[in-house]
């Protein structure tokens, strides 16, 4: 899942408008809209989003990194992951 999808999903789960989320982090509605369209927020904004949504930053960054690198991984029991076979 991409960051834009995570932000939108978490915002909608709370029934917030883009304006509501923007106000919580001191940004405009259009800034939230840009993030939900795929613009990468600055580090401080991403950290505020993690805090508001209760997401561990390491998990979010791992998700973003894997997505940007095109890596599909399957979680395995006991932690870790294995690369998904193509086919």
DOFI-523948 format. One record per atom (N, C-alpha, C): x, z, y; residue number from 1; atom name; residue in three letters. Coordinates in Angstrom, 2 decimals, decimal comma. Example, Ala and Ser with C-alpha at 12.3 -4.5 7.8 and 13.67 -1.06 7.14 Angstrom:
BEGIN
pt east: 13,19; up: 7,80; north: -5,69; nr: 1; atom: N; rest: ALA
pt east: 12,30; up: 7,80; north: -4,50; nr: 1; atom: CA; rest: ALA
pt east: 13,20; up: 7,80; north: -3,30; nr: 1; atom: C; rest: ALA
pt east: 12,85; up: 7,08; north: -2,25; nr: 2; atom: N; rest: SER
pt east: 13,67; up: 7,14; north: -1,06; nr: 2; atom: CA; rest: SER
pt east: 12,90; up: 7,87; north: 0,03; nr: 2; atom: C; rest: SER
// end
This chain:
BEGIN
pt east: 0,85; up: 0,00; north: -1,18; nr: 1; atom: N; rest: UNK
pt east: 0,00; up: 0,00; north: 0,00; nr: 1; atom: CA; rest: UNK
pt east: 0,89; up: 0,00; north: 1,24; nr: 1; atom: C; rest: UNK
pt east: 0,53; up: -0,79; north: 2,20; nr: 2; atom: N; rest: UNK
pt east: 1,30; up: -0,88; north: 3,43; nr: 2; atom: CA; rest: UNK
pt east: 0,88; up: 0,22; north: 4,40; nr: 2; atom: C; rest: UNK
pt east: 1,76; up: 0,50; north: 5,35; nr: 3; atom: N; rest: UNK
pt east: 1,49; up: 1,54; north: 6,34; nr: 3; atom: CA; rest: UNK
pt east: 0,18; up: 1,27; north: 7,07; nr: 3; atom: C; rest: UNK
pt east: -0,05; up: 0,03; north: 7,45; nr: 4; atom: N; rest: UNK
pt east: -1,28; up: -0,30; north: 8,17; nr: 4; atom: CA; rest: UNK
pt east: -2,51; up: 0,10; north: 7,37; nr: 4; atom: C; rest: UNK
pt east: -2,45; up: -0,09; north: 6,06; nr: 5; atom: N; rest: UNK
pt east: -3,58; up: 0,25; north: 5,20; nr: 5; atom: CA; rest: UNK
pt east: -3,73; up: 1,76; north: 5,05; nr: 5; atom: C; rest: UNK
pt east: -2,60; up: 2,46; north: 4,97; nr: 6; atom: N; rest: UNK
pt east: -2,63; up: 3,92; north: 4,86; nr: 6; atom: CA; rest: UNK
pt east: -3,25; up: 4,54; north: 6,11; nr: 6; atom: C; rest: UNK
pt east: -2,83; up: 4,07; north: 7,28; nr: 7; atom: N; rest: UNK
pt east: -3,34; up: 4,61; north: 8,54; nr: 7; atom: CA; rest: UNK
pt east: -4,85; up: 4,35; north: 8,63; nr: 7; atom: C; rest: UNK
pt east: -5,26; up: 3,15; north: 8,35; nr: 8; atom: N; rest: UNK
pt east: -6,69; up: 2,81; north: 8,42; nr: 8; atom: CA; rest: UNK
pt east: -7,50; up: 3,64; north: 7,42; nr: 8; atom: C; rest: UNK
pt east: -7,02; up: 3,71; north: 6,19; nr: 9; atom: N; rest: UNK
pt east: -7,73; up: 4,46; north: 5,15; nr: 9; atom: CA; rest: UNK
pt east: -7,86; up: 5,94; north: 5,52; nr: 9; atom: C; rest: UNK
pt east: -6,78; up: 6,54; north: 5,97; nr: 10; atom: N; rest: UNK
pt east: -6,81; up: 7,96; north: 6,33; nr: 10; atom: CA; rest: UNK
pt east: -7,70; up: 8,21; north: 7,55; nr: 10; atom: C; rest: UNK
pt east: -7,66; up: 7,29; north: 8,49; nr: 11; atom: N; rest: UNK
pt east: -8,50; up: 7,43; north: 9,69; nr: 11; atom: CA; rest: UNK
pt east: -9,97; up: 7,34; north: 9,32; nr: 11; atom: C; rest: UNK
pt east: -10,32; up: 6,35; north: 8,53; nr: 12; atom: N; rest: UNK
pt east: -11,72; up: 6,16; north: 8,15; nr: 12; atom: CA; rest: UNK
pt east: -12,23; up: 7,29; north: 7,26; nr: 12; atom: C; rest: UNK
pt east: -11,35; up: 7,83; north: 6,42; nr: 13; atom: N; rest: UNK
pt east: -11,72; up: 8,96; north: 5,57; nr: 13; atom: CA; rest: UNK
pt east: -12,21; up: 10,13; north: 6,43; nr: 13; atom: C; rest: UNK
pt east: -11,63; up: 10,28; north: 7,60; nr: 14; atom: N; rest: UNK
pt east: -12,00; up: 11,37; north: 8,52; nr: 14; atom: CA; rest: UNK
pt east: -13,10; up: 10,97; north: 9,50; nr: 14; atom: C; rest: UNK
pt east: -13,55; up: 9,71; north: 9,37; nr: 15; atom: N; rest: UNK
pt east: -14,59; up: 9,17; north: 10,25; nr: 15; atom: CA; rest: UNK
pt east: -14,17; up: 9,19; north: 11,72; nr: 15; atom: C; rest: UNK
pt east: -12,89; up: 8,92; north: 11,95; nr: 16; atom: N; rest: UNK
pt east: -12,35; up: 8,84; north: 13,31; nr: 16; atom: CA; rest: UNK
pt east: -12,36; up: 7,40; north: 13,77; nr: 16; atom: C; rest: UNK
pt east: -12,59; up: 7,22; north: 15,06; nr: 17; atom: N; rest: UNK
pt east: -12,40; up: 5,91; north: 15,68; nr: 17; atom: CA; rest: UNK
pt east: -10,90; up: 5,77; north: 16,00; nr: 17; atom: C; rest: UNK
pt east: -10,48; up: 4,57; north: 16,29; nr: 18; atom: N; rest: UNK
pt east: -9,09; up: 4,38; north: 16,70; nr: 18; atom: CA; rest: UNK
pt east: -8,79; up: 5,19; north: 17,95; nr: 18; atom: C; rest: UNK
pt east: -9,77; up: 5,30; north: 18,83; nr: 19; atom: N; rest: UNK
pt east: -9,60; up: 6,08; north: 20,06; nr: 19; atom: CA; rest: UNK
pt east: -9,35; up: 7,55; north: 19,74; nr: 19; atom: C; rest: UNK
pt east: -10,05; up: 8,07; north: 18,72; nr: 20; atom: N; rest: UNK
pt east: -9,90; up: 9,47; north: 18,32; nr: 20; atom: CA; rest: UNK
pt east: -8,49; up: 9,74; north: 17,82; nr: 20; atom: C; rest: UNK
pt east: -8,01; up: 8,88; north: 16,94; nr: 21; atom: N; rest: UNK
pt east: -6,66; up: 9,05; north: 16,40; nr: 21; atom: CA; rest: UNK
pt east: -5,62; up: 8,89; north: 17,50; nr: 21; atom: C; rest: UNK
pt east: -5,81; up: 7,91; north: 18,35; nr: 22; atom: N; rest: UNK
pt east: -4,88; up: 7,71; north: 19,46; nr: 22; atom: CA; rest: UNK
pt east: -4,78; up: 8,93; north: 20,35; nr: 22; atom: C; rest: UNK
pt east: -5,93; up: 9,55; north: 20,63; nr: 23; atom: N; rest: UNK
pt east: -5,94; up: 10,74; north: 21,48; nr: 23; atom: CA; rest: UNK
pt east: -5,17; up: 11,89; north: 20,84; nr: 23; atom: C; rest: UNK
pt east: -5,26; up: 12,00; north: 19,52; nr: 24; atom: N; rest: UNK
pt east: -4,57; up: 13,08; north: 18,81; nr: 24; atom: CA; rest: UNK
pt east: -3,04; up: 12,96; north: 18,88; nr: 24; atom: C; rest: UNK
pt east: -2,56; up: 11,72; north: 18,98; nr: 25; atom: N; rest: UNK
pt east: -1,10; up: 11,52; north: 19,01; nr: 25; atom: CA; rest: UNK
pt east: -0,61; up: 11,05; north: 20,37; nr: 25; atom: C; rest: UNK
pt east: -1,50; up: 11,04; north: 21,35; nr: 26; atom: N; rest: UNK
pt east: -1,10; up: 10,65; north: 22,70; nr: 26; atom: CA; rest: UNK
pt east: -0,81; up: 9,18; north: 22,87; nr: 26; atom: C; rest: UNK
pt east: -1,55; up: 8,36; north: 22,13; nr: 27; atom: N; rest: UNK
pt east: -1,38; up: 6,91; north: 22,22; nr: 27; atom: CA; rest: UNK
pt east: -2,75; up: 6,28; north: 22,48; nr: 27; atom: C; rest: UNK
pt east: -2,75; up: 5,04; north: 22,87; nr: 28; atom: N; rest: UNK
pt east: -3,99; up: 4,33; north: 23,18; nr: 28; atom: CA; rest: UNK
pt east: -4,67; up: 3,79; north: 21,92; nr: 28; atom: C; rest: UNK
pt east: -5,92; up: 3,43; north: 22,09; nr: 29; atom: N; rest: UNK
pt east: -6,66; up: 2,78; north: 21,00; nr: 29; atom: CA; rest: UNK
pt east: -5,96; up: 1,50; north: 20,58; nr: 29; atom: C; rest: UNK
pt east: -5,47; up: 0,75; north: 21,56; nr: 30; atom: N; rest: UNK
pt east: -4,82; up: -0,52; north: 21,24; nr: 30; atom: CA; rest: UNK
pt east: -3,53; up: -0,30; north: 20,45; nr: 30; atom: C; rest: UNK
pt east: -2,85; up: 0,82; north: 20,68; nr: 31; atom: N; rest: UNK
pt east: -1,64; up: 1,14; north: 19,91; nr: 31; atom: CA; rest: UNK
pt east: -2,01; up: 1,37; north: 18,44; nr: 31; atom: C; rest: UNK
pt east: -3,09; up: 2,11; north: 18,20; nr: 32; atom: N; rest: UNK
pt east: -3,54; up: 2,34; north: 16,83; nr: 32; atom: CA; rest: UNK
pt east: -3,97; up: 1,02; north: 16,20; nr: 32; atom: C; rest: UNK
pt east: -4,67; up: 0,20; north: 16,96; nr: 33; atom: N; rest: UNK
pt east: -5,08; up: -1,11; north: 16,47; nr: 33; atom: CA; rest: UNK
pt east: -3,87; up: -1,95; north: 16,06; nr: 33; atom: C; rest: UNK
pt east: -2,83; up: -1,93; north: 16,88; nr: 34; atom: N; rest: UNK
pt east: -1,61; up: -2,68; north: 16,56; nr: 34; atom: CA; rest: UNK
pt east: -0,98; up: -2,19; north: 15,25; nr: 34; atom: C; rest: UNK
pt east: -0,95; up: -0,88; north: 15,05; nr: 35; atom: N; rest: UNK
pt east: -0,40; up: -0,32; north: 13,81; nr: 35; atom: CA; rest: UNK
pt east: -1,24; up: -0,79; north: 12,62; nr: 35; atom: C; rest: UNK
pt east: -2,56; up: -0,76; north: 12,77; nr: 36; atom: N; rest: UNK
pt east: -3,45; up: -1,16; north: 11,69; nr: 36; atom: CA; rest: UNK
pt east: -3,41; up: -2,67; north: 11,44; nr: 36; atom: C; rest: UNK
pt east: -2,86; up: -3,42; north: 12,37; nr: 37; atom: N; rest: UNK
pt east: -2,67; up: -4,86; north: 12,18; nr: 37; atom: CA; rest: UNK
pt east: -1,30; up: -5,18; north: 11,58; nr: 37; atom: C; rest: UNK
pt east: -0,45; up: -4,15; north: 11,48; nr: 38; atom: N; rest: UNK
pt east: 0,83; up: -4,36; north: 10,83; nr: 38; atom: CA; rest: UNK
pt east: 2,07; up: -4,06; north: 11,66; nr: 38; atom: C; rest: UNK
pt east: 1,90; up: -3,72; north: 12,93; nr: 39; atom: N; rest: UNK
pt east: 3,07; up: -3,35; north: 13,74; nr: 39; atom: CA; rest: UNK
pt east: 3,63; up: -2,02; north: 13,23; nr: 39; atom: C; rest: UNK
pt east: 4,93; up: -1,94; north: 13,13; nr: 40; atom: N; rest: UNK
pt east: 5,58; up: -0,71; north: 12,67; nr: 40; atom: CA; rest: UNK
pt east: 5,72; up: 0,25; north: 13,84; nr: 40; atom: C; rest: UNK
pt east: 5,17; up: 1,46; north: 13,70; nr: 41; atom: N; rest: UNK
pt east: 5,29; up: 2,42; north: 14,80; nr: 41; atom: CA; rest: UNK
pt east: 6,71; up: 2,98; north: 14,90; nr: 41; atom: C; rest: UNK
pt east: 7,03; up: 3,51; north: 16,07; nr: 42; atom: N; rest: UNK
pt east: 8,32; up: 4,19; north: 16,22; nr: 42; atom: CA; rest: UNK
pt east: 8,32; up: 5,43; north: 15,34; nr: 42; atom: C; rest: UNK
pt east: 9,51; up: 5,91; north: 15,06; nr: 43; atom: N; rest: UNK
pt east: 9,68; up: 7,03; north: 14,14; nr: 43; atom: CA; rest: UNK
pt east: 8,85; up: 8,25; north: 14,54; nr: 43; atom: C; rest: UNK
pt east: 8,85; up: 8,59; north: 15,84; nr: 44; atom: N; rest: UNK
pt east: 8,11; up: 9,78; north: 16,27; nr: 44; atom: CA; rest: UNK
pt east: 6,60; up: 9,63; north: 16,06; nr: 44; atom: C; rest: UNK
pt east: 6,09; up: 8,44; north: 16,25; nr: 45; atom: N; rest: UNK
pt east: 4,66; up: 8,19; north: 16,03; nr: 45; atom: CA; rest: UNK
pt east: 4,35; up: 8,29; north: 14,54; nr: 45; atom: C; rest: UNK
pt east: 5,20; up: 7,71; north: 13,72; nr: 46; atom: N; rest: UNK
pt east: 5,00; up: 7,79; north: 12,27; nr: 46; atom: CA; rest: UNK
pt east: 5,02; up: 9,24; north: 11,79; nr: 46; atom: C; rest: UNK
pt east: 5,90; up: 10,04; north: 12,34; nr: 47; atom: N; rest: UNK
pt east: 5,96; up: 11,46; north: 11,97; nr: 47; atom: CA; rest: UNK
pt east: 4,69; up: 12,19; north: 12,39; nr: 47; atom: C; rest: UNK
pt east: 4,16; up: 11,87; north: 13,57; nr: 48; atom: N; rest: UNK
pt east: 2,91; up: 12,49; north: 14,01; nr: 48; atom: CA; rest: UNK
pt east: 1,76; up: 12,09; north: 13,09; nr: 48; atom: C; rest: UNK
pt east: 1,74; up: 10,83; north: 12,67; nr: 49; atom: N; rest: UNK
pt east: 0,69; up: 10,38; north: 11,75; nr: 49; atom: CA; rest: UNK
pt east: 0,78; up: 11,12; north: 10,42; nr: 49; atom: C; rest: UNK
pt east: 1,99; up: 11,30; north: 9,92; nr: 50; atom: N; rest: UNK
pt east: 2,18; up: 12,05; north: 8,68; nr: 50; atom: CA; rest: UNK
pt east: 1,64; up: 13,47; north: 8,82; nr: 50; atom: C; rest: UNK
pt east: 1,96; up: 14,10; north: 9,91; nr: 51; atom: N; rest: UNK
pt east: 1,52; up: 15,47; north: 10,13; nr: 51; atom: CA; rest: UNK
pt east: -0,01; up: 15,56; north: 10,21; nr: 51; atom: C; rest: UNK
pt east: -0,61; up: 14,67; north: 10,95; nr: 52; atom: N; rest: UNK
pt east: -2,07; up: 14,67; north: 11,12; nr: 52; atom: CA; rest: UNK
pt east: -2,78; up: 14,39; north: 9,80; nr: 52; atom: C; rest: UNK
pt east: -2,23; up: 13,47; north: 9,02; nr: 53; atom: N; rest: UNK
pt east: -2,87; up: 13,08; north: 7,76; nr: 53; atom: CA; rest: UNK
pt east: -2,45; up: 13,95; north: 6,58; nr: 53; atom: C; rest: UNK
pt east: -1,46; up: 14,84; north: 6,78; nr: 54; atom: N; rest: UNK
pt east: -1,00; up: 15,68; north: 5,69; nr: 54; atom: CA; rest: UNK
pt east: -0,25; up: 14,92; north: 4,62; nr: 54; atom: C; rest: UNK
pt east: 0,51; up: 13,92; north: 5,05; nr: 55; atom: N; rest: UNK
pt east: 1,29; up: 13,10; north: 4,13; nr: 55; atom: CA; rest: UNK
pt east: 2,75; up: 13,47; north: 4,30; nr: 55; atom: C; rest: UNK
pt east: 3,46; up: 13,66; north: 3,19; nr: 56; atom: N; rest: UNK
pt east: 4,89; up: 13,94; north: 3,27; nr: 56; atom: CA; rest: UNK
pt east: 5,62; up: 12,69; north: 3,74; nr: 56; atom: C; rest: UNK
pt east: 6,44; up: 12,82; north: 4,78; nr: 57; atom: N; rest: UNK
pt east: 7,15; up: 11,64; north: 5,30; nr: 57; atom: CA; rest: UNK
pt east: 7,96; up: 10,89; north: 4,24; nr: 57; atom: C; rest: UNK
pt east: 8,59; up: 11,62; north: 3,33; nr: 58; atom: N; rest: UNK
pt east: 9,39; up: 10,94; north: 2,30; nr: 58; atom: CA; rest: UNK
pt east: 8,54; up: 10,03; north: 1,44; nr: 58; atom: C; rest: UNK
pt east: 7,33; up: 10,46; north: 1,12; nr: 59; atom: N; rest: UNK
pt east: 6,44; up: 9,62; north: 0,32; nr: 59; atom: CA; rest: UNK
pt east: 6,01; up: 8,39; north: 1,09; nr: 59; atom: C; rest: UNK
pt east: 5,72; up: 8,58; north: 2,36; nr: 60; atom: N; rest: UNK
pt east: 5,30; up: 7,46; north: 3,19; nr: 60; atom: CA; rest: UNK
pt east: 6,44; up: 6,44; north: 3,32; nr: 60; atom: C; rest: UNK
pt east: 7,65; up: 6,91; north: 3,61; nr: 61; atom: N; rest: UNK
pt east: 8,78; up: 6,00; north: 3,78; nr: 61; atom: CA; rest: UNK
pt east: 9,10; up: 5,28; north: 2,48; nr: 61; atom: C; rest: UNK
pt east: 8,99; up: 5,97; north: 1,34; nr: 62; atom: N; rest: UNK
pt east: 9,24; up: 5,33; north: 0,04; nr: 62; atom: CA; rest: UNK
pt east: 8,23; up: 4,21; north: -0,18; nr: 62; atom: C; rest: UNK
pt east: 6,99; up: 4,48; north: 0,16; nr: 63; atom: N; rest: UNK
pt east: 5,94; up: 3,47; north: 0,01; nr: 63; atom: CA; rest: UNK
pt east: 6,22; up: 2,26; north: 0,90; nr: 63; atom: C; rest: UNK
pt east: 6,60; up: 2,51; north: 2,15; nr: 64; atom: N; rest: UNK
pt east: 6,90; up: 1,43; north: 3,09; nr: 64; atom: CA; rest: UNK
pt east: 8,12; up: 0,64; north: 2,61; nr: 64; atom: C; rest: UNK
pt east: 9,17; up: 1,35; north: 2,19; nr: 65; atom: N; rest: UNK
pt east: 10,39; up: 0,68; north: 1,74; nr: 65; atom: CA; rest: UNK
pt east: 10,10; up: -0,21; north: 0,54; nr: 65; atom: C; rest: UNK
pt east: 9,39; up: 0,31; north: -0,43; nr: 66; atom: N; rest: UNK
pt east: 9,09; up: -0,47; north: -1,63; nr: 66; atom: CA; rest: UNK
pt east: 8,25; up: -1,69; north: -1,28; nr: 66; atom: C; rest: UNK
pt east: 7,29; up: -1,51; north: -0,40; nr: 67; atom: N; rest: UNK
pt east: 6,44; up: -2,62; north: 0,02; nr: 67; atom: CA; rest: UNK
pt east: 7,25; up: -3,69; north: 0,74; nr: 67; atom: C; rest: UNK
pt east: 8,12; up: -3,28; north: 1,66; nr: 68; atom: N; rest: UNK
pt east: 8,89; up: -4,24; north: 2,44; nr: 68; atom: CA; rest: UNK
pt east: 9,92; up: -4,97; north: 1,58; nr: 68; atom: C; rest: UNK
pt east: 10,35; up: -4,33; north: 0,50; nr: 69; atom: N; rest: UNK
pt east: 11,34; up: -4,95; north: -0,39; nr: 69; atom: CA; rest: UNK
pt east: 10,67; up: -5,73; north: -1,51; nr: 69; atom: C; rest: UNK
pt east: 9,34; up: -5,67; north: -1,57; nr: 70; atom: N; rest: UNK
pt east: 8,62; up: -6,39; north: -2,60; nr: 70; atom: CA; rest: UNK
pt east: 8,81; up: -5,77; north: -3,98; nr: 70; atom: C; rest: UNK
pt east: 9,04; up: -4,48; north: -4,03; nr: 71; atom: N; rest: UNK
pt east: 9,29; up: -3,81; north: -5,30; nr: 71; atom: CA; rest: UNK
pt east: 7,98; up: -3,19; north: -5,78; nr: 71; atom: C; rest: UNK
pt east: 7,57; up: -3,61; north: -6,96; nr: 72; atom: N; rest: UNK
pt east: 6,39; up: -3,01; north: -7,58; nr: 72; atom: CA; rest: UNK
pt east: 6,90; up: -2,06; north: -8,64; nr: 72; atom: C; rest: UNK
pt east: 6,52; up: -0,80; north: -8,52; nr: 73; atom: N; rest: UNK
pt east: 6,98; up: 0,19; north: -9,47; nr: 73; atom: CA; rest: UNK
pt east: 5,80; up: 0,87; north: -10,14; nr: 73; atom: C; rest: UNK
pt east: 6,03; up: 1,26; north: -11,37; nr: 74; atom: N; rest: UNK
pt east: 5,03; up: 1,98; north: -12,14; nr: 74; atom: CA; rest: UNK
pt east: 5,53; up: 3,40; north: -12,30; nr: 74; atom: C; rest: UNK
pt east: 4,74; up: 4,39; north: -11,86; nr: 75; atom: N; rest: UNK
pt east: 5,17; up: 5,78; north: -12,04; nr: 75; atom: CA; rest: UNK
pt east: 5,22; up: 6,14; north: -13,51; nr: 75; atom: C; rest: UNK
pt east: 6,20; up: 6,96; north: -13,89; nr: 76; atom: N; rest: UNK
pt east: 6,30; up: 7,41; north: -15,26; nr: 76; atom: CA; rest: UNK
pt east: 6,17; up: 8,91; north: -15,32; nr: 76; atom: C; rest: UNK
pt east: 5,74; up: 9,41; north: -16,45; nr: 77; atom: N; rest: UNK
pt east: 5,56; up: 10,85; north: -16,61; nr: 77; atom: CA; rest: UNK
pt east: 6,87; up: 11,57; north: -16,35; nr: 77; atom: C; rest: UNK
pt east: 6,79; up: 12,71; north: -15,66; nr: 78; atom: N; rest: UNK
pt east: 7,99; up: 13,48; north: -15,36; nr: 78; atom: CA; rest: UNK
pt east: 8,67; up: 13,03; north: -14,09; nr: 78; atom: C; rest: UNK
pt east: 8,06; up: 12,13; north: -13,36; nr: 79; atom: N; rest: UNK
pt east: 8,66; up: 11,66; north: -12,09; nr: 79; atom: CA; rest: UNK
pt east: 9,40; up: 10,37; north: -12,30; nr: 79; atom: C; rest: UNK
pt east: 9,82; up: 9,80; north: -11,21; nr: 80; atom: N; rest: UNK
pt east: 10,54; up: 8,54; north: -11,25; nr: 80; atom: CA; rest: UNK
pt east: 9,59; up: 7,37; north: -11,43; nr: 80; atom: C; rest: UNK
pt east: 10,15; up: 6,21; north: -11,61; nr: 81; atom: N; rest: UNK
pt east: 9,36; up: 5,00; north: -11,78; nr: 81; atom: CA; rest: UNK
pt east: 10,20; up: 3,93; north: -12,44; nr: 81; atom: C; rest: UNK
pt east: 9,55; up: 2,98; north: -13,05; nr: 82; atom: N; rest: UNK
pt east: 10,26; up: 1,84; north: -13,62; nr: 82; atom: CA; rest: UNK
pt east: 9,72; up: 0,58; north: -12,97; nr: 82; atom: C; rest: UNK
pt east: 10,58; up: -0,40; north: -12,84; nr: 83; atom: N; rest: UNK
pt east: 10,16; up: -1,64; north: -12,21; nr: 83; atom: CA; rest: UNK
pt east: 9,18; up: -2,35; north: -13,13; nr: 83; atom: C; rest: UNK
pt east: 8,12; up: -2,86; north: -12,52; nr: 84; atom: N; rest: UNK
pt east: 7,10; up: -3,55; north: -13,27; nr: 84; atom: CA; rest: UNK
pt east: 7,62; up: -4,91; north: -13,71; nr: 84; atom: C; rest: UNK
pt east: 7,39; up: -5,23; north: -14,96; nr: 85; atom: N; rest: UNK
pt east: 7,82; up: -6,53; north: -15,48; nr: 85; atom: CA; rest: UNK
pt east: 6,98; up: -7,63; north: -14,87; nr: 85; atom: C; rest: UNK
pt east: 7,63; up: -8,73; north: -14,56; nr: 86; atom: N; rest: UNK
pt east: 6,92; up: -9,88; north: -14,00; nr: 86; atom: CA; rest: UNK
pt east: 6,35; up: -10,69; north: -15,15; nr: 86; atom: C; rest: UNK
pt east: 5,25; up: -11,33; north: -14,90; nr: 87; atom: N; rest: UNK
pt east: 4,74; up: -12,17; north: -15,96; nr: 87; atom: CA; rest: UNK
pt east: 3,36; up: -12,44; north: -15,89; nr: 87; atom: C; rest: UNK
// end
